[in-house]
């Protein structure tokens, strides 16, 4: 699924450029430091993420800055976001496990009452 985020801050650091992007709360749980996210079709590495405030940052080296369109976008501009599918696979796998754990906990509680 393609979801839109918003550029909320940019700042240079030597030859690098940091970009902070606000994302919908439902998406931020899949965005983790050192994980990957596609922004406007370019796969990039996440530097930092803040689940409570629903934002993340990326850092672009000078080579990348000169080869993608993202650095030319101003604060306030919308960007398309696609999260790494690994997190979604893990969530799907664990959801089945969580259901089984809940069933077992209910059974143990019932047996303890006997």
Sine and cosine of phi, psi and omega as CSV:
sin_phi,cos_phi,sin_psi,cos_psi,sin_omega,cos_omega
0.00,0.00,0.67,-0.74,0.07,-1.00
-0.99,-0.14,0.79,-0.61,-0.02,-1.00
-0.83,-0.56,0.49,-0.87,0.02,-1.00
-0.99,-0.14,0.67,-0.74,0.15,-0.99
-0.89,-0.45,0.02,-1.00,-0.02,-1.00
-0.73,-0.68,0.74,-0.67,0.08,-1.00
-0.93,0.36,0.86,-0.52,-0.04,-1.00
-0.93,-0.37,-0.23,0.97,0.02,-1.00
-0.25,-0.97,0.56,-0.83,0.15,-0.99
-0.66,-0.75,0.52,-0.85,0.08,-1.00
-0.39,-0.92,0.62,-0.78,0.03,-1.00
-0.99,0.11,0.44,-0.90,0.12,-0.99
-0.58,-0.82,0.98,-0.19,-0.16,-0.99
0.82,0.57,-0.85,-0.53,-0.02,-1.00
-1.00,-0.02,-0.01,1.00,-0.01,-1.00
-1.00,-0.06,0.34,-0.94,0.07,-1.00
-0.78,-0.62,0.82,-0.58,0.06,-1.00
-0.99,-0.14,0.64,-0.77,0.02,-1.00
-0.75,-0.66,0.80,-0.60,0.05,-1.00
-0.97,-0.24,0.75,-0.66,-0.07,-1.00
-0.81,-0.58,0.77,-0.64,0.10,-1.00
-1.00,0.10,0.67,-0.74,-0.06,-1.00
-0.75,-0.66,0.40,-0.92,0.07,-1.00
-0.86,0.51,0.62,-0.78,-0.03,-1.00
-0.81,0.59,-0.57,0.82,-0.02,-1.00
-0.92,0.40,-0.36,0.93,-0.06,-1.00
-1.00,-0.06,-0.47,0.88,-0.16,-0.99
-0.89,0.46,-0.46,0.89,-0.01,-1.00
-0.90,0.44,-0.33,0.95,0.02,-1.00
-1.00,-0.07,-0.05,1.00,-0.09,-1.00
-0.95,-0.30,0.93,-0.36,-0.08,-1.00
-0.78,-0.62,0.48,-0.88,0.04,-1.00
-0.82,0.57,0.67,-0.74,-0.04,-1.00
0.95,0.31,0.03,1.00,0.11,-0.99
-1.00,0.08,0.09,-1.00,-0.03,-1.00
-0.95,-0.32,0.55,-0.84,0.12,-0.99
-0.59,-0.81,0.65,-0.76,0.08,-1.00
-1.00,-0.06,0.81,-0.59,0.04,-1.00
-0.88,-0.48,0.89,-0.46,-0.08,-1.00
0.76,0.65,0.64,0.77,0.09,-1.00
1.00,0.05,-0.05,1.00,0.00,-1.00
-0.96,-0.28,0.83,-0.56,0.01,-1.00
-0.98,0.19,0.82,-0.57,-0.06,-1.00
-0.74,-0.67,0.33,-0.94,0.00,-1.00
-1.00,-0.07,0.71,-0.70,0.02,-1.00
-0.98,0.20,0.73,-0.68,0.03,-1.00
-1.00,-0.02,-0.73,0.68,-0.08,-1.00
-0.55,-0.84,0.51,-0.86,0.11,-0.99
-0.64,-0.77,0.52,-0.85,0.00,-1.00
-0.77,-0.63,0.98,-0.20,-0.08,-1.00
-0.93,0.38,-0.60,0.80,-0.03,-1.00
-0.90,0.44,-0.67,0.75,-0.04,-1.00
-0.99,-0.14,-0.05,1.00,0.09,-1.00
0.87,0.49,0.79,0.61,0.09,-1.00
-0.63,-0.78,0.29,-0.96,0.08,-1.00
-0.55,-0.83,0.31,-0.95,0.06,-1.00
-0.83,-0.55,0.47,-0.88,0.14,-0.99
-0.79,-0.61,0.30,-0.95,0.04,-1.00
-0.77,-0.63,0.75,-0.66,0.00,-1.00
-0.93,-0.36,0.81,-0.59,0.11,-0.99
-0.97,0.24,0.25,-0.97,-0.10,-0.99
-0.86,0.51,-0.63,0.77,0.02,-1.00
-0.85,0.52,-0.75,0.66,-0.02,-1.00
-0.90,0.44,-0.64,0.77,0.00,-1.00
-0.84,0.55,-0.59,0.81,-0.06,-1.00
-1.00,0.09,-0.06,1.00,-0.07,-1.00
-0.88,-0.48,-0.01,1.00,0.04,-1.00
-0.75,-0.66,0.26,-0.97,-0.07,-1.00
-1.00,0.07,-0.37,0.93,-0.10,-0.99
-0.77,0.63,-0.70,0.71,-0.04,-1.00
-0.88,0.47,-0.35,0.94,-0.02,-1.00
-1.00,0.08,-0.12,0.99,-0.02,-1.00
-0.99,0.13,0.68,-0.73,-0.03,-1.00
-0.99,0.11,0.27,-0.96,0.14,-0.99
-0.83,0.55,0.67,-0.74,-0.04,-1.00
0.99,-0.13,-0.28,0.96,0.00,-1.00
-0.96,0.30,0.60,-0.80,0.06,-1.00
-1.00,0.09,0.55,-0.83,0.06,-1.00
-0.72,-0.69,0.49,-0.87,0.06,-1.00
-1.00,0.08,0.72,-0.70,-0.04,-1.00
-0.86,-0.51,0.69,-0.72,0.13,-0.99
-0.73,-0.69,0.86,-0.51,-0.04,-1.00
-0.99,0.12,0.35,-0.94,0.04,-1.00
-0.89,0.45,0.72,-0.69,-0.07,-1.00
-0.95,0.30,-0.28,0.96,-0.03,-1.00
-0.85,0.53,-0.70,0.72,0.02,-1.00
-0.87,0.49,-0.61,0.79,0.02,-1.00
-0.93,0.36,-0.61,0.79,0.05,-1.00
-0.91,0.42,-0.68,0.74,0.02,-1.00
-0.89,0.46,-0.71,0.70,0.01,-1.00
-0.86,0.51,-0.70,0.71,0.01,-1.00
-0.89,0.46,-0.69,0.72,0.00,-1.00
-0.89,0.45,-0.69,0.72,-0.03,-1.00
-0.95,0.30,-0.45,0.89,-0.01,-1.00
-0.89,0.45,-0.64,0.76,0.07,-1.00
-0.91,0.41,-0.61,0.79,0.03,-1.00
-0.92,0.39,-0.67,0.74,-0.01,-1.00
-0.88,0.48,-0.62,0.78,0.03,-1.00
-0.89,0.46,-0.68,0.73,0.02,-1.00
-0.92,0.40,-0.66,0.76,0.03,-1.00
-0.88,0.47,-0.67,0.74,0.03,-1.00
-0.88,0.47,-0.67,0.75,0.04,-1.00
-0.89,0.46,-0.68,0.73,0.00,-1.00
-0.92,0.39,-0.63,0.78,0.04,-1.00
-0.89,0.46,-0.65,0.76,0.04,-1.00
-0.90,0.43,-0.65,0.76,0.03,-1.00
-0.90,0.43,-0.70,0.71,0.03,-1.00
-0.88,0.48,-0.69,0.72,0.01,-1.00
-0.88,0.48,-0.65,0.76,0.01,-1.00
-0.90,0.43,-0.69,0.73,0.01,-1.00
-0.92,0.39,-0.55,0.83,0.01,-1.00
-0.93,0.37,-0.47,0.88,0.02,-1.00
-0.97,0.24,-0.31,0.95,-0.03,-1.00
-0.98,0.18,0.00,0.00,0.00,0.00
